[in-house]
Amino acid sequence: MRYRSVLFLVGRLLLALTVALIPPTLVAAFVSRTDLPAFLYALVCAGTLGFTLDRAFHVRSVEFGRREAFLLVTLAWITASFVGALPWVFHKGLGFVVDAWFESTSGFTTTGASILTDIEAEPAGLLLWRSLTQWIGGMGIIVLGIAILPKLAIGGMQLLGAEAPGPTQEKLTPRIAQTAKALWVIYALLTALEASALMIFGIDPLSAVNTAFATMATGGFSTLNASIAGFQSAFVEWIVLAFMVLAGANFALHFRLLRGRASPLFRDTEFRLYLMILMVAASVIFLDLWMNGIGAGFEERLRHAAFQAAAIVTTTGFVTADFEAWPVLSQGFIFLLFFVGGCAGSTGGSVKVVRHLIVIKKIKVELRRLIRPHAVLPVRMGSRAIPEEIVTSVMTFLLLFIGLFAVGGVLLSAMGLDRITAFSASASCLANVGPGFGDIGPVDNYAGLPVPAKLLLTGWMLIGRLELYTVLVLVFVGWRIRS
């Protein structure tokens, strides 16, 4: 195990996060001011720790195997969550440590589960930092590192695989560093477009930027207690809805679209299924609201149904209506959507549409095999056969996801949470969705949960964001992996 290389790169990432602290520090200095000391202390702590690791473990040549990749990714995310918590701890005191770590982890993992009871009372600098953590975590800390730190490009595909080990990792350009930069350019461009659109419809610049950060990261942190509903604007809701759908799509498709190739967008099987799930979910909820007389008219029912369907499928978690007050069918449908997720290569969490697609195709193959037991029937996506090891990995992932969801629900119930709150919290944090049902519903928050429950859910958010395998490999397999 090359510990020096790992700790050296953790130091470099810490220095990058120190730079990321500067914009909210400037906002604190010129706008809110009350949180400026907290940011100055955080800058000193993060910068000192990063510089110390960089100098103490400096290496000229970085070499990476699988063990180093898994360890670096896990340490990078835990360290980022620690840095993200510092301004909150310095502003609110040591008694806020667990809540600060929960809020920071929720930000970087783009879960959007919050312990803040009065968001609008928080200083502007802290609110910007809160949204910025989601924006950084949305595209991925390692992807950011590869884009700005040349030494991380060595072994880049192994690092990307450890950070988001989905069924596919696609290189859009010949070099992995170029791919990372291309992804961040598209990500920043879409964020800027959404922020500009929101400002056109009267949203103040800071709120527009915060909302755009949270939307494109599929994070869901808002500057308002009532989330997106607090803007009281149908136009704003439709804008945010459109960008949530874009954020939940594969960014490789955005890359090709910007290069003038629109045809792959509509030929992509996963993208078509993604849109179909959104349309079916919105239609079912809309009809349920209409049949039960909920809503003030066609447009409002359609808007709320489409918005909440997209918010849950993409794991953004924004809220425009209290869906706990909706009929049981809509509530049940929304809970099922917790287990869908966006497309592979998106900023969304949860299972991902491509895994559901592979499972559906695998089931079809097995049904055909009952009739033709000796036939060679590979699982195909379009004209491409999916290797059997990927199919096995997908099935294992689903079993792990369901198992962790169940274990989390049981453990939270043992901690005193009612069953609805316990199992919805487990699903919501593992899938990086944010809101749930019961005591953590769309108009509630996680502040009232006991400390052990917050710590468990903090771990669930991290495991879910790294798509289970990266953290579980270190816990259960450890250092027996050969580089």
C-alpha positions in Angstrom: 0.0 0.0 0.0 1.4 3.3 -1.1 0.3 5.4 1.9 2.5 8.4 1.0 0.9 8.8 -2.4 -2.6 8.6 -0.9 -1.9 11.1 1.9 -0.1 13.5 -0.5 -3.1 13.6 -2.8 -5.5 14.0 0.2 -3.4 17.1 1.1 -3.7 18.4 -2.5 -7.4 18.0 -2.4 -7.6 19.8 0.9 -5.8 22.7 -0.6 -8.3 22.7 -3.5 -11.2 22.7 -0.9 -9.4 25.6 0.9 -9.7 27.6 -2.4 -13.4 26.6 -2.6 -13.9 28.3 0.8 -12.9 31.7 -0.6 -16.2 32.6 -2.4 -18.4 32.1 0.6 -15.8 33.9 2.7 -16.1 36.9 0.5 -19.9 36.8 0.7 -19.6 36.6 4.5 -17.2 39.6 4.4 -19.4 41.8 2.3 -23.0 40.6 2.8 -23.7 38.6 6.0 -20.5 39.4 8.1 -21.7 37.5 11.2 -20.2 34.3 9.8 -16.9 35.8 8.6 -14.8 34.7 11.6 -16.1 31.1 11.1 -14.9 31.1 7.5 -11.5 32.6 8.4 -10.9 29.9 11.1 -12.0 27.2 8.6 -9.6 28.6 5.9 -6.7 28.5 8.3 -7.5 24.9 9.5 -8.1 23.5 6.1 -5.2 25.2 4.5 -2.8 24.3 7.3 -3.8 20.6 7.3 -3.6 20.5 3.5 -0.2 22.1 3.3 1.1 19.9 6.1 0.0 16.7 4.3 1.4 18.0 1.0 4.8 18.8 2.4 5.1 15.8 4.8 4.2 13.1 2.2 5.3 14.8 -1.0 6.2 12.4 -3.8 7.5 13.1 -7.2 5.8 10.2 -8.9 2.3 9.0 -8.0 1.5 5.3 -8.7 -2.0 3.8 -8.2 -3.4 0.4 -7.8 -6.9 -0.6 -6.8 -6.2 -0.5 -3.1 -4.9 3.1 -3.3 -7.9 4.1 -5.4 -10.4 2.8 -2.9 -8.6 4.3 0.0 -8.1 7.7 -1.6 -11.7 8.1 -2.7 -13.0 7.1 0.7 -10.6 9.4 2.5 -11.2 12.3 0.1 -15.0 12.2 0.8 -14.6 11.9 4.5 -12.0 14.7 4.6 -14.2 16.9 2.4 -17.1 16.3 4.8 -14.9 17.3 7.7 -13.8 20.5 5.9 -17.4 21.3 5.0 -18.4 21.0 8.7 -15.8 23.5 9.9 -17.6 26.8 9.2 -20.7 25.4 10.9 -18.8 24.3 14.0 -16.9 27.6 14.3 -20.2 29.6 13.8 -22.5 27.6 16.1 -20.1 26.0 18.6 -18.7 22.6 19.5 -22.2 21.4 20.5 -23.1 21.4 16.8 -20.4 19.0 15.7 -22.6 16.0 14.9 -25.2 18.2 13.2 -22.5 20.0 11.3 -20.9 16.8 10.0 -24.4 15.5 9.1 -25.2 18.7 7.1 -21.8 18.8 5.4 -22.0 15.1 4.4 -25.5 15.7 3.2 -24.1 18.5 1.1 -21.1 16.8 -0.5 -23.1 13.6 -1.1 -25.9 15.7 -2.6 -28.5 14.1 -0.3 -30.1 17.3 0.8 -31.2 16.0 4.2 -31.0 19.0 6.5 -30.9 19.5 10.3 -31.5 23.3 9.9 -34.9 24.3 11.4 -34.8 27.9 10.1 -32.8 28.1 6.9 -33.8 31.7 6.2 -32.2 32.8 9.5 -28.8 31.5 8.5 -26.1 33.9 7.2 -25.6 34.3 3.4 -22.1 33.0 3.5 -23.0 29.7 5.2 -25.9 29.2 2.8 -23.7 29.7 -0.2 -21.1 27.3 1.3 -23.9 24.8 1.9 -25.0 24.9 -1.7 -21.4 24.9 -3.0 -20.6 21.7 -1.2 -23.4 20.1 -3.2 -22.2 21.5 -6.4 -18.7 20.2 -5.8 -20.0 16.8 -4.7 -22.4 16.6 -7.6 -19.8 16.1 -10.2 -17.5 14.3 -7.8 -14.6 15.3 -5.7 -12.2 13.0 -7.6 -13.5 14.3 -10.9 -12.7 17.8 -9.7 -9.3 16.7 -8.6 -8.5 15.0 -11.9 -9.5 18.2 -13.7 -7.3 20.6 -11.7 -4.6 18.3 -10.3 -2.4 16.7 -13.0 -1.0 14.0 -10.6 -4.6 12.7 -10.0 -4.9 11.9 -13.7 -2.5 9.0 -13.2 -4.7 6.1 -12.6 -7.7 8.3 -13.3 -10.0 5.6 -14.6 -9.4 3.5 -11.5 -10.2 6.5 -9.3 -13.4 7.3 -11.3 -14.4 3.7 -11.0 -13.9 3.8 -7.2 -15.8 7.0 -6.9 -18.8 5.9 -9.0 -18.5 2.2 -9.8 -21.6 2.0 -12.1 -22.0 -0.4 -15.0 -20.0 1.8 -17.3 -17.3 4.5 -17.0 -17.0 6.3 -20.3 -14.1 8.4 -21.6 -15.4 11.2 -23.7 -11.9 12.3 -24.8 -8.7 10.4 -25.3 -7.2 11.6 -21.9 -9.0 11.2 -18.6 -8.0 14.7 -17.5 -9.6 16.1 -20.6 -12.8 14.1 -19.9 -12.9 15.5 -16.4 -12.5 19.0 -17.7 -15.1 18.5 -20.3 -17.6 17.3 -17.7 -17.0 20.3 -15.5 -17.3 22.7 -18.4 -20.7 21.3 -19.3 -21.7 21.2 -15.6 -20.7 24.9 -15.1 -22.4 26.0 -18.3 -25.8 24.4 -17.4 -25.5 25.8 -13.8 -24.9 29.3 -15.3 -27.8 28.9 -17.7 -30.2 28.0 -14.8 -29.0 30.8 -12.6 -29.5 33.3 -15.4 -33.0 32.0 -16.2 -34.0 32.3 -12.5 -32.6 35.9 -12.3 -34.7 36.8 -15.4 -37.8 35.8 -13.4 -36.9 38.0 -10.5 -34.9 35.7 -8.2 -32.1 37.6 -6.4 -28.6 36.6 -7.6 -27.5 34.7 -4.4 -30.7 32.7 -4.3 -30.5 32.0 -8.0 -26.9 30.8 -7.7 -27.7 28.7 -4.7 -30.7 27.1 -6.4 -28.7 26.4 -9.6 -25.9 24.8 -7.6 -28.4 22.5 -5.8 -30.4 21.7 -8.9 -27.5 20.7 -11.2 -25.9 18.7 -8.3 -29.3 17.0 -7.8 -28.8 18.0 -4.2 -31.9 19.9 -3.1 -30.6 22.4 -0.5 -32.7 25.5 -0.7 -32.3 29.0 0.8 -35.9 29.0 1.8 -37.7 27.0 4.5 -40.4 26.0 2.1 -37.9 24.9 -0.5 -38.8 25.8 -4.1 -42.4 26.4 -3.1 -41.2 29.4 -1.1 -40.5 31.3 -4.3 -44.3 31.2 -5.1 -43.6 31.2 -8.8 -44.9 28.7 -11.3 -42.2 29.9 -13.8 -39.4 29.2 -11.3 -40.8 25.7 -10.7 -40.9 24.9 -14.4 -37.3 26.2 -14.8 -36.0 24.1 -11.9 -38.0 21.1 -13.2 -36.3 21.4 -16.7 -32.8 21.5 -15.2 -33.5 18.7 -12.8 -34.4 16.5 -15.8 -31.1 17.6 -17.5 -29.1 16.9 -14.4 -30.5 13.4 -14.1 -29.4 12.5 -17.7 -26.1 11.1 -18.7 -23.6 14.0 -19.1 -22.0 12.1 -22.0 -25.2 12.8 -23.9 -24.9 16.5 -23.1 -21.3 16.4 -24.3 -22.4 14.9 -27.7 -25.3 17.2 -28.0 -23.0 20.3 -27.6 -20.8 18.8 -30.3 -23.8 18.9 -32.7 -24.8 15.2 -32.4 -28.4 15.0 -31.2 -29.1 11.5 -32.6 -27.4 9.6 -29.8 -29.7 11.3 -27.3 -32.8 9.6 -28.7 -31.1 6.3 -29.6 -29.9 5.9 -26.0 -32.0 3.1 -24.4 -31.4 4.3 -20.9 -32.3 7.9 -21.7 -35.6 6.7 -23.3 -36.5 4.6 -20.3 -35.6 7.5 -18.0 -38.0 9.8 -19.8 -40.6 7.1 -19.8 -40.3 6.6 -16.0 -40.7 10.4 -15.5 -43.7 10.6 -17.7 -45.5 7.6 -16.2 -44.8 8.8 -12.7 -46.0 12.3 -13.4 -49.1 10.9 -15.2 -50.1 8.5 -12.3 -49.6 11.2 -9.7 -51.5 13.8 -11.8 -54.5 11.5 -12.3 -54.5 10.6 -8.6 -54.5 14.3 -7.6 -57.2 15.1 -10.2 -59.5 12.2 -9.1 -59.2 13.2 -5.4 -59.7 16.9 -6.1 -56.3 18.1 -4.9 -54.9 21.2 -6.5 -56.4 24.4 -8.0 -56.5 23.3 -11.6 -55.0 21.4 -14.5 -51.7 23.4 -14.6 -51.0 23.3 -10.9 -51.7 19.6 -10.6 -49.5 18.8 -13.6 -46.8 21.0 -12.3 -46.8 19.5 -8.8 -47.0 16.0 -10.1 -44.2 16.4 -12.7 -42.0 18.4 -10.3 -42.2 15.9 -7.4 -41.7 12.9 -9.8 -38.6 14.5 -11.2 -37.3 15.7 -7.8 -37.5 12.1 -6.4 -36.3 10.2 -9.5 -33.3 12.4 -10.0 -32.8 12.4 -6.2 -32.8 16.2 -6.1 -35.3 16.3 -3.3 -36.7 19.8 -3.9 -40.3 20.3 -2.7 -43.2 22.3 -4.1 -46.0 20.6 -2.2 -46.4 18.5 0.9 -46.7 15.1 -0.7 -47.5 13.5 2.7 -50.9 15.2 2.3 -51.5 13.5 -1.0 -53.5 10.3 -1.5 -52.0 7.0 -0.5 -51.4 5.9 -4.2 -49.3 9.0 -4.8 -47.3 8.6 -1.6 -46.7 4.9 -2.4 -45.6 5.8 -5.9 -43.2 8.4 -4.6 -41.7 6.0 -2.2 -41.0 3.5 -5.1 -39.3 6.3 -7.0 -36.7 6.5 -4.2 -35.2 3.3 -5.7 -35.0 4.5 -9.3 -32.3 7.2 -9.6 -31.0 9.2 -12.6 -29.0 7.9 -15.5 -25.5 6.5 -15.3 -23.1 9.4 -15.7 -25.5 11.9 -14.1 -25.2 13.7 -10.8 -28.2 11.7 -9.5 -28.0 9.0 -6.8 -29.9 5.8 -6.0 -29.8 2.6 -8.1 -29.6 4.3 -11.6 -31.9 3.6 -14.5 -29.3 1.6 -16.4 -29.2 -1.0 -13.6 -33.0 -1.4 -13.8 -32.7 -1.7 -17.5 -30.1 -4.5 -17.3 -32.2 -6.3 -14.7 -35.3 -6.1 -17.0 -33.3 -7.4 -19.9 -31.8 -10.2 -17.7 -35.3 -11.3 -16.7 -36.4 -11.4 -20.3 -33.4 -13.5 -21.2 -34.1 -16.0 -18.4 -37.7 -16.3 -19.4 -36.6 -17.1 -23.0 -34.1 -19.6 -21.6 -37.0 -21.6 -20.1 -38.2 -22.2 -23.7 -34.8 -22.6 -25.3 -32.5 -24.0 -22.5 -29.5 -24.6 -24.7 -29.6 -21.3 -26.6 -26.8 -18.7 -26.1 -28.8 -15.6 -25.0 -26.6 -12.6 -24.0 -28.1 -9.6 -22.3 -28.0 -6.8 -24.9 -28.4 -3.0 -24.8 -29.0 -2.0 -28.4 -26.6 -4.0 -30.6 -24.0 -4.4 -27.7 -23.8 -7.5 -25.6 -23.4 -6.8 -21.9 -20.6 -8.9 -20.3 -21.8 -11.4 -17.8 -19.6 -9.9 -15.0 -21.4 -6.6 -15.4 -24.8 -8.3 -15.2 -23.6 -10.1 -12.0 -22.3 -6.9 -10.6 -25.7 -5.2 -11.2 -27.6 -8.0 -9.5 -25.2 -7.9 -6.5 -25.6 -4.1 -6.3 -29.4 -4.4 -6.1 -29.2 -7.1 -3.4 -26.8 -5.0 -1.4 -28.9 -1.9 -1.8 -32.1 -3.6 -0.7 -30.2 -5.3 2.2 -28.7 -2.1 3.4 -32.0 -0.3 3.2 -33.7 -3.0 5.3 -30.8 -3.1 7.9 -30.9 0.7 8.2 -34.6 0.6 8.7 -34.4 -2.0 11.5 -31.5 -0.2 13.2 -33.3 3.1 13.1 -36.4 1.5 14.5 -34.3 0.1 17.4 -33.2 3.6 18.1 -36.8 4.7 18.7 -37.9 6.0 15.3 -41.4 4.9 14.2 -41.4 2.4 11.2 -42.4 4.9 8.6 -39.7 7.4 9.6 -37.1 4.7 10.1 -37.5 3.0 6.7 -38.0 6.1 4.7 -35.0 7.7 6.3 -32.9 4.7 5.5 -34.1 4.7 1.8 -33.8 8.4 1.4 -30.2 8.7 2.8 -28.9 5.6 1.1 -30.4 6.8 -2.2 -29.3 10.4 -1.6 -32.8 11.8 -2.0 -33.3 14.0 1.1 -36.9 14.2 2.2 -38.9 11.2 3.3 -42.0 10.4 5.2 -43.1 10.6 8.8 -40.9 12.8 11.0 -38.6 13.6 8.0 -41.4 14.5 5.6 -41.2 17.3 3.0 -42.2 20.0 5.5 -40.0 18.5 8.3 -36.2 17.9 8.7 -33.7 15.6 10.4 -33.0 17.9 13.4 -35.1 15.9 15.9 -33.5 12.5 15.3 -31.3 11.1 18.0 -27.5 11.4 17.6 -26.9 7.6 16.9 -29.5 7.9 14.1 -27.8 10.9 12.6 -24.4 9.1 12.7 -25.9 6.0 11.0 -27.5 8.1 8.3 -24.3 10.1 7.8 -22.6 6.8 6.9 -25.6 5.7 4.7 -25.3 8.9 2.7 -21.6 8.4 2.1 -22.0 4.7 1.2 -24.9 5.6 -1.1 -22.9 8.4 -2.9 -20.0 6.1 -3.5 -22.4 3.4 -4.8 -21.9 0.9 -2.0 -18.8 -0.9 -3.2 -16.0 1.5 -2.4 -16.7 1.8 1.3 -17.9 -1.8 1.7 -14.7 -3.1 0.1 -12.6 -1.3 2.6 -14.8 -2.5 5.5 -15.2 -6.2 4.6 -12.2 -6.9 2.3 -9.7 -4.4 3.5 -6.1 -4.7 2.4 -6.3 -8.2 0.9 -7.0 -6.5 -2.5 -3.9 -6.7 -4.7 -2.9 -3.6 -6.5 
